Amino acid sequence: MPNLEVKCSRDMESYFLENDGELLRKLHALLKDHKSLDPVTEEPKNTVLRNRVATTLTPWTFCIVGDEEGPSKRVSVNYALGDKPDRKGPLGDRLRKDLGLDLEDVIVNHLSGKYQMEEGREYTMVSETREVNRHHYNDKPRKKAAARPKNVEPNSNPDKPAFEMPPGAINTHCHVNSNGMTPFPWSDDRKYDPAFAPWKKLEELDTFLGFSGEVIVAATCHGTDNSYMLNALRRANGRAFGVAFVDKNISDEELAGLDAAGVRGVRYSYVKRLTNPPPPEEMVAMAKNLKRLTDSGKLKNDWHIDLYCEAADLKDLESHIKAIPIAVVFDHMAVPAVANGVDDPEFQRFLQLFRDKRSCYAKLTCPERLTGSSKPEDWMKVLPFALALAKEFPDHVITGTDWPHPNMKDGQMPNDGTLLNRWIWEVAGKNGDTLKRILVENPRHLFNFPDSAMAK
């Protein structure tokens, strides 16, 4: 029968046994009540822990190991698989990574909250799962992450488009976010907790708005774990492509796998409040590698660099951008300083970059983000920037909704239907041909959407 094993020194045993095994019951509750996100339904479901960890409170096994010299108050947690006692293994990768369970944290939080006992001072966790010598004691307590801001939920009642959307319109900038449940956890390095934004809600919204396809851009909250975005691409069944965050050491085989799954770009963010930016040389090296893989046929599709930066960053990034041998797509028009107007030297530098490097594209997106307002009248302050790009580089501008609008505060969350009616339609000059170019022809050329997607 499966069992959970807590190893502790003799003078720590009482903390686990007191109050009718209160701490043990907390550990058991985590296992029994754990939920995961179903990849198909995108709904929470009870995690099947059978043959992995204890599903009943008995039998609990205690093993006293405090007989060595040195620190005496030691705790470790293990589990046994199936009904074979010798199939015992450390609580580690399978639970911590696959299921997102960390029983060690339950112990640390219980002892800290109830007894003000600090790990590394009154006791130490023996992390056998991290392949350390069992006689090597970790006397430094684990770092506790600060509370992160929680994103506002997107508007669930979009207005209807007031104009006819062209067949084959592509939403070229949108996201999907998990709710943090396994097997799609958030990154430990994230700067915010995102709103739950599953593929099925994005597809439902975009169908209502008149979009026929999407480019799903990886959000910073998932780090380089693209599993949730890839799950969305599988469910989209050819309707959507993706843009991924990747590790600098990703293998050629892994990139080829992403290519086959529908990924068409690698994203780099230099917005310091949202992420920890990598050296720009890393971005250039990745772009050159993508070009090499495409030229050799290992990548079957053209890729691009998706660049999220602000206008003030361009001075330092410009030489690196020019060294990139593939297309560069700028999120949100490189976030111009709206208050400075289109004559601002930083925005003029952006325009000149497009003249110098003809493989640049701009997403005419996020007036709500650039103004900090959900009011369409405020978005008109951003319109001159979009029109300047659309006028001079008509074949190199695309747009999208940015749903679910990460990091918007109260009063900033837009209505996605209003974004179409009071932003995208305005950017197109209320002209059907221009709208078709921005929503259909330019995205089709850049991302190579199949003809079938355009005809929907």
C-alpha positions, 0 to 999 in steps of 0.5 A: 500500500502506498505510504508517505514517510517523514524522516525526522530526528527524535526531538522533532518527532513531537511536532508531527505527532501533536494535536492528532497529527496536525502537520501530517494531516496537512501533508495528506490534505495537499496530496488528497485535494491536489488539482491539476489543469486538464490539457483538453478541457482546460478545467481544474480536475482532481489529480490522480495520485494513485500509485504515486503517493499516499491517498489514505492517511495510513499507514504513516511510517516514521524513521528516526535518523538523528543519531549522527553528530552535528545538527540534530534537528533534521527533517526529510520527506519521502514517499513509497510507490505501489505496494512494494516497500522497497520501491521507496524514493525521495520526494522530488522531481515527480512531485515537485515538477510534475505535480507542483507539490512541495511537502517541504514547504508545508512543513516549513510554513507550519513550523514557522507560523505556529512556533516561529521556528526558522529553517536553518536555525532551529532545524534543517530540511535534508533535501535528498532529492537534490542529490546532496550528501545526506551528511551535508547540512543546508543551514541556509533557509530557503528564500521566500518569494514576495507576494506578486501583484494579481492581474485584473480579469479581462472584460467578459462582455465585448462589444460587437464589431461595428464594421465588417471584418475581412475574411481571414483576419489574424489577431497577431498579438494575444496570450494564453495563461494557465491558472498556475496549476500543474502541469502548466505552472507559472515561472518562479521568476515571474513579476506578476500572477496572471489572469487565467486565460485559456485557449477556449476563451481566446478562440470564443472571443476572437470568433465573436470579434471576427478573427480567423486566426491568432499568433499566440505570444508567450507571456513572461509569467511562464518563463521559458516553459512554453507547454501551455502555449503549445497545448493551445496550438495543438487545440487550435488545430492549425488556426494559430501560430506561436511565439516562444521564450526559449533558453539560450542553450536550446538544442537544434532538435528542440527548435525543430520540435517547436517549428513542427508544433507551430512556433514561428518566432522567439520573443525577447523582452527588455522591459525591466519591470516585467522580466530580467532582460538577457544580453542583446548579444544573446538575441543576435546569436539566437537569430543567426542560429535560426537563420542557419537552421532555416537555410539548412532545412532543419526548420521548415518555416521562416522564423522571426525575433519578437522584440518587446522593448521601450523607445528609450531602449532603442539607443542601446539595442539599435546596433544589435537589431541591425545585426539580426539576419531575420525579421524583427517584429516590435511589440506595441510600436516599441512603446513610444513616449506618447506625451512627447509626440511623434517628433520625439527623437526616440520615435524618430529613431524607431522610424529610421530603424525601419528605413535602415532595416527593411525586415522590421515590422511593428504591431500597432497595438495596445493604446490602453497600455500606452495611455494607461486608460480604457477610454477610447478618447485617450487612445487618440493620443497614440493614433499619430504614432500608428498612422506614421508607421502605417503611412510610411511602411504600409506592408510592415504593420500588423495589429491585434488585441493583446488579450487578456491584457496583462498587467492592466490596473483597475480603470485600464482594462479595455473592452476588446470590441471597443478596441476593434471599433475605436482603435483598429478601425481608426488605425485603418483610416476606416478603409476596408482595403487598409484594414485587409492589408493590416489584418490579413495580407501583412500577417499572411506574408509575415507568418505564412498562414495557409490559404485555408486559414485566410478563407475562413 
